[in-house]
Amino acid sequence: MTQAIVTLCTCPNKDAAEKIARLLVESKLAACVNILPNVLSIYSWDGKVESAEEHLLVIKSSAQRYQDIETAIRSHHPYELPEIIAVPVELGSPEYINWINTCHDSK
């Protein structure tokens, strides 16, 4: 069974978040993408502390698709430096992990 991952990516607005989420699912790079609205991000940029209301993408996929996911996000994301952070799924229901993997089988 392929290692499942969750990739996190913040977007500046709902339109950008939906565009990237649909792209990832339609191209079978992700099994599912949740969009969490109204995330307040506080971060350091160019030596200043900034804040922004963003939408967080929670992308469920397999580790073998990570590089393609990163490439797709970079190609369609409006930020100069988008957040693209993947973490391995250590535990999960076998049926759900299998579903993640089968979503990629037909690519």
LOLOTOR-22050 format. One record per residue: chain; x negated, y negated, z negated of N, C-alpha, C in turn; residue number from 1; residue in three letters. Coordinates in nm, 2 decimals. Example, Ala and Ser with C-alpha at 12.3 -4.5 7.8 and 13.67 -1.06 7.14 Angstrom:
<recs>
['A',[-1.32,0.57,-0.78],[-1.23,0.45,-0.78],[-1.32,0.33,-0.78],1,'ALA'] ['A',[-1.28,0.22,-0.71],[-1.37,0.11,-0.71],[-1.29,0.00,-0.79],2,'SER'] 
</recs>
This chain:
<recs>
['A',[-0.08,0.12,0.00],[0.00,0.00,0.00],[-0.09,-0.12,0.00],1,'MET'] ['A',[-0.05,-0.22,0.08],[-0.13,-0.35,0.09],[-0.11,-0.43,-0.03],2,'THR'] ['A',[-0.21,-0.50,-0.07],[-0.21,-0.60,-0.19],[-0.11,-0.71,-0.16],3,'GLN'] ['A',[-0.01,-0.73,-0.24],[0.08,-0.84,-0.23],[0.01,-0.97,-0.29],4,'ALA'] ['A',[0.04,-1.08,-0.23],[-0.01,-1.21,-0.29],[0.11,-1.31,-0.29],5,'ILE'] ['A',[0.09,-1.41,-0.38],[0.18,-1.53,-0.38],[0.09,-1.65,-0.35],6,'VAL'] ['A',[0.13,-1.72,-0.25],[0.05,-1.84,-0.21],[0.14,-1.96,-0.24],7,'THR'] ['A',[0.07,-2.06,-0.30],[0.14,-2.18,-0.34],[0.09,-2.30,-0.25],8,'LEU'] ['A',[0.19,-2.38,-0.21],[0.16,-2.49,-0.12],[0.26,-2.60,-0.15],9,'CYS'] ['A',[0.21,-2.72,-0.18],[0.30,-2.84,-0.20],[0.32,-2.91,-0.07],10,'THR'] ['A',[0.44,-2.97,-0.05],[0.47,-3.05,0.07],[0.53,-3.18,0.02],11,'CYS'] ['A',[0.52,-3.28,0.11],[0.56,-3.42,0.07],[0.71,-3.43,0.07],12,'PRO'] ['A',[0.78,-3.35,0.14],[0.93,-3.37,0.15],[1.00,-3.24,0.19],13,'ASN'] ['A',[1.13,-3.24,0.19],[1.21,-3.12,0.22],[1.19,-3.08,0.36],14,'LYS'] ['A',[1.18,-3.17,0.46],[1.17,-3.14,0.60],[1.04,-3.06,0.62],15,'ASP'] ['A',[0.93,-3.11,0.57],[0.80,-3.05,0.59],[0.80,-2.91,0.53],16,'ALA'] ['A',[0.86,-2.90,0.41],[0.86,-2.77,0.34],[0.94,-2.67,0.42],17,'ALA'] ['A',[1.06,-2.71,0.46],[1.14,-2.62,0.54],[1.08,-2.58,0.67],18,'GLU'] ['A',[1.01,-2.67,0.74],[0.95,-2.64,0.87],[0.84,-2.53,0.85],19,'LYS'] ['A',[0.76,-2.55,0.74],[0.65,-2.46,0.72],[0.70,-2.32,0.67],20,'ILE'] ['A',[0.80,-2.32,0.58],[0.86,-2.20,0.53],[0.92,-2.12,0.65],21,'ALA'] ['A',[1.00,-2.18,0.73],[1.06,-2.11,0.85],[0.96,-2.06,0.94],22,'ARG'] ['A',[0.85,-2.14,0.97],[0.74,-2.09,1.05],[0.68,-1.96,1.00],23,'LEU'] ['A',[0.65,-1.96,0.87],[0.59,-1.84,0.81],[0.68,-1.72,0.81],24,'LEU'] ['A',[0.81,-1.74,0.78],[0.90,-1.62,0.78],[0.93,-1.57,0.93],25,'VAL'] ['A',[0.96,-1.67,1.02],[0.99,-1.63,1.15],[0.87,-1.56,1.23],26,'GLU'] ['A',[0.75,-1.60,1.19],[0.63,-1.54,1.26],[0.58,-1.42,1.18],27,'SER'] ['A',[0.66,-1.38,1.08],[0.63,-1.26,1.00],[0.50,-1.26,0.92],28,'LYS'] ['A',[0.46,-1.38,0.89],[0.34,-1.40,0.80],[0.38,-1.39,0.66],29,'LEU'] ['A',[0.51,-1.42,0.63],[0.56,-1.41,0.49],[0.69,-1.34,0.49],30,'ALA'] ['A',[0.72,-1.26,0.39],[0.85,-1.20,0.37],[0.95,-1.29,0.32],31,'ALA'] ['A',[0.91,-1.39,0.24],[1.00,-1.48,0.17],[0.92,-1.60,0.13],32,'CYS'] ['A',[0.99,-1.72,0.14],[0.93,-1.84,0.09],[1.04,-1.91,0.01],33,'VAL'] ['A',[1.01,-1.94,-0.12],[1.10,-2.02,-0.20],[1.05,-2.16,-0.19],34,'ASN'] ['A',[1.15,-2.26,-0.19],[1.12,-2.40,-0.19],[1.17,-2.46,-0.32],35,'ILE'] ['A',[1.08,-2.50,-0.41],[1.12,-2.56,-0.53],[1.11,-2.72,-0.52],36,'LEU'] ['A',[1.23,-2.78,-0.52],[1.23,-2.93,-0.50],[1.19,-3.01,-0.63],37,'PRO'] ['A',[1.16,-3.13,-0.61],[1.13,-3.23,-0.72],[1.02,-3.18,-0.81],38,'ASN'] ['A',[0.91,-3.14,-0.76],[0.80,-3.11,-0.84],[0.72,-3.23,-0.86],39,'VAL'] ['A',[0.69,-3.27,-0.98],[0.60,-3.39,-1.00],[0.46,-3.34,-1.01],40,'LEU'] ['A',[0.38,-3.39,-0.92],[0.23,-3.35,-0.91],[0.15,-3.48,-0.96],41,'SER'] ['A',[0.06,-3.45,-1.05],[-0.03,-3.55,-1.10],[-0.17,-3.50,-1.07],42,'ILE'] ['A',[-0.25,-3.58,-0.99],[-0.37,-3.53,-0.94],[-0.48,-3.64,-0.92],43,'TYR'] ['A',[-0.60,-3.60,-0.91],[-0.71,-3.69,-0.88],[-0.73,-3.70,-0.73],44,'SER'] ['A',[-0.74,-3.82,-0.68],[-0.77,-3.83,-0.53],[-0.84,-3.96,-0.51],45,'TRP'] ['A',[-0.96,-3.95,-0.45],[-1.04,-4.07,-0.42],[-1.07,-4.15,-0.55],46,'ASP'] ['A',[-1.10,-4.08,-0.66],[-1.14,-4.14,-0.78],[-1.03,-4.20,-0.86],47,'GLY'] ['A',[-0.91,-4.18,-0.82],[-0.79,-4.24,-0.89],[-0.70,-4.12,-0.93],48,'LYS'] ['A',[-0.62,-4.15,-1.04],[-0.52,-4.05,-1.08],[-0.39,-4.10,-1.00],49,'VAL'] ['A',[-0.34,-4.01,-0.93],[-0.22,-4.03,-0.85],[-0.10,-3.94,-0.89],50,'GLU'] ['A',[0.02,-3.97,-0.85],[0.13,-3.89,-0.88],[0.22,-3.89,-0.75],51,'SER'] ['A',[0.29,-3.78,-0.73],[0.38,-3.77,-0.62],[0.49,-3.67,-0.65],52,'ALA'] ['A',[0.61,-3.70,-0.60],[0.72,-3.60,-0.60],[0.70,-3.51,-0.48],53,'GLU'] ['A',[0.70,-3.38,-0.50],[0.67,-3.29,-0.39],[0.77,-3.17,-0.39],54,'GLU'] ['A',[0.76,-3.09,-0.29],[0.83,-2.97,-0.28],[0.73,-2.86,-0.29],55,'HIS'] ['A',[0.75,-2.75,-0.37],[0.65,-2.65,-0.38],[0.70,-2.52,-0.31],56,'LEU'] ['A',[0.61,-2.47,-0.22],[0.64,-2.35,-0.15],[0.58,-2.23,-0.23],57,'LEU'] ['A',[0.66,-2.13,-0.26],[0.61,-2.01,-0.32],[0.63,-1.90,-0.21],58,'VAL'] ['A',[0.52,-1.86,-0.16],[0.51,-1.78,-0.04],[0.47,-1.63,-0.08],59,'ILE'] ['A',[0.56,-1.54,-0.05],[0.53,-1.40,-0.08],[0.49,-1.33,0.05],60,'LYS'] ['A',[0.37,-1.27,0.04],[0.31,-1.20,0.16],[0.21,-1.10,0.12],61,'SER'] ['A',[0.14,-1.05,0.21],[0.03,-0.95,0.18],[-0.11,-1.02,0.20],62,'SER'] ['A',[-0.20,-0.97,0.13],[-0.34,-1.03,0.14],[-0.39,-1.02,0.28],63,'ALA'] ['A',[-0.36,-0.92,0.36],[-0.41,-0.92,0.49],[-0.36,-1.03,0.58],64,'GLN'] ['A',[-0.25,-1.10,0.54],[-0.20,-1.21,0.62],[-0.25,-1.34,0.57],65,'ARG'] ['A',[-0.33,-1.35,0.47],[-0.37,-1.48,0.41],[-0.43,-1.57,0.51],66,'TYR'] ['A',[-0.53,-1.53,0.58],[-0.60,-1.62,0.68],[-0.50,-1.68,0.78],67,'GLN'] ['A',[-0.41,-1.60,0.83],[-0.31,-1.65,0.93],[-0.22,-1.75,0.86],68,'ASP'] ['A',[-0.18,-1.72,0.73],[-0.10,-1.82,0.66],[-0.17,-1.95,0.64],69,'ILE'] ['A',[-0.29,-1.94,0.60],[-0.37,-2.07,0.58],[-0.38,-2.14,0.72],70,'GLU'] ['A',[-0.41,-2.07,0.82],[-0.42,-2.14,0.95],[-0.29,-2.21,0.99],71,'THR'] ['A',[-0.18,-2.13,0.98],[-0.04,-2.19,1.01],[-0.01,-2.31,0.93],72,'ALA'] ['A',[-0.04,-2.30,0.80],[-0.01,-2.42,0.71],[-0.10,-2.54,0.76],73,'ILE'] ['A',[-0.22,-2.52,0.77],[-0.31,-2.63,0.81],[-0.27,-2.69,0.95],74,'ARG'] ['A',[-0.22,-2.61,1.04],[-0.18,-2.66,1.17],[-0.05,-2.74,1.16],75,'SER'] ['A',[0.03,-2.72,1.06],[0.16,-2.79,1.06],[0.19,-2.88,0.94],76,'HIS'] ['A',[0.09,-2.89,0.85],[0.10,-2.97,0.73],[0.06,-3.11,0.75],77,'HIS'] ['A',[0.14,-3.21,0.69],[0.10,-3.35,0.71],[-0.01,-3.40,0.62],78,'PRO'] ['A',[-0.05,-3.32,0.52],[-0.16,-3.37,0.43],[-0.29,-3.35,0.49],79,'TYR'] ['A',[-0.38,-3.44,0.46],[-0.52,-3.42,0.50],[-0.58,-3.30,0.43],80,'GLU'] ['A',[-0.55,-3.27,0.31],[-0.60,-3.16,0.23],[-0.48,-3.09,0.16],81,'LEU'] ['A',[-0.41,-3.00,0.23],[-0.30,-2.94,0.17],[-0.34,-2.83,0.06],82,'PRO'] ['A',[-0.26,-2.82,-0.04],[-0.28,-2.72,-0.14],[-0.25,-2.58,-0.08],83,'GLU'] ['A',[-0.34,-2.49,-0.07],[-0.32,-2.35,-0.03],[-0.39,-2.26,-0.12],84,'ILE'] ['A',[-0.32,-2.21,-0.22],[-0.38,-2.13,-0.32],[-0.31,-1.99,-0.33],85,'ILE'] ['A',[-0.38,-1.88,-0.31],[-0.32,-1.75,-0.32],[-0.37,-1.68,-0.45],86,'ALA'] ['A',[-0.27,-1.61,-0.51],[-0.31,-1.53,-0.63],[-0.25,-1.39,-0.60],87,'VAL'] ['A',[-0.33,-1.29,-0.64],[-0.28,-1.15,-0.62],[-0.17,-1.12,-0.72],88,'PRO'] ['A',[-0.08,-1.03,-0.67],[0.03,-0.98,-0.75],[-0.02,-0.86,-0.82],89,'VAL'] ['A',[-0.04,-0.87,-0.95],[-0.09,-0.75,-1.03],[0.01,-0.64,-1.05],90,'GLU'] ['A',[0.13,-0.69,-1.08],[0.24,-0.59,-1.11],[0.37,-0.64,-1.04],91,'LEU'] ['A',[0.46,-0.55,-1.00],[0.58,-0.59,-0.94],[0.66,-0.46,-0.91],92,'GLY'] ['A',[0.79,-0.47,-0.90],[0.87,-0.35,-0.87],[0.82,-0.29,-0.74],93,'SER'] ['A',[0.80,-0.16,-0.74],[0.75,-0.10,-0.61],[0.84,-0.12,-0.49],94,'PRO'] ['A',[0.97,-0.13,-0.51],[1.06,-0.15,-0.40],[1.04,-0.29,-0.34],95,'GLU'] ['A',[1.02,-0.39,-0.43],[1.00,-0.53,-0.38],[0.87,-0.54,-0.31],96,'TYR'] ['A',[0.76,-0.49,-0.36],[0.63,-0.49,-0.30],[0.64,-0.42,-0.17],97,'ILE'] ['A',[0.70,-0.31,-0.16],[0.72,-0.24,-0.03],[0.80,-0.32,0.07],98,'ASN'] ['A',[0.90,-0.39,0.02],[0.97,-0.48,0.11],[0.88,-0.59,0.17],99,'TRP'] ['A',[0.80,-0.65,0.09],[0.70,-0.75,0.14],[0.62,-0.69,0.25],100,'ILE'] ['A',[0.57,-0.57,0.23],[0.48,-0.51,0.33],[0.56,-0.47,0.45],101,'ASN'] ['A',[0.68,-0.43,0.44],[0.76,-0.39,0.56],[0.80,-0.51,0.65],102,'THR'] ['A',[0.80,-0.62,0.59],[0.84,-0.74,0.67],[0.73,-0.78,0.77],103,'CYS'] ['A',[0.61,-0.72,0.75],[0.50,-0.75,0.84],[0.48,-0.64,0.94],104,'HIS'] ['A',[0.54,-0.53,0.92],[0.52,-0.41,1.01],[0.55,-0.43,1.15],105,'ASP'] ['A',[0.65,-0.51,1.18],[0.69,-0.53,1.32],[0.62,-0.64,1.40],106,'SER'] ['A',[0.52,-0.70,1.33],[0.44,-0.81,1.40],[0.35,-0.75,1.50],107,'LYS'] 
</recs>
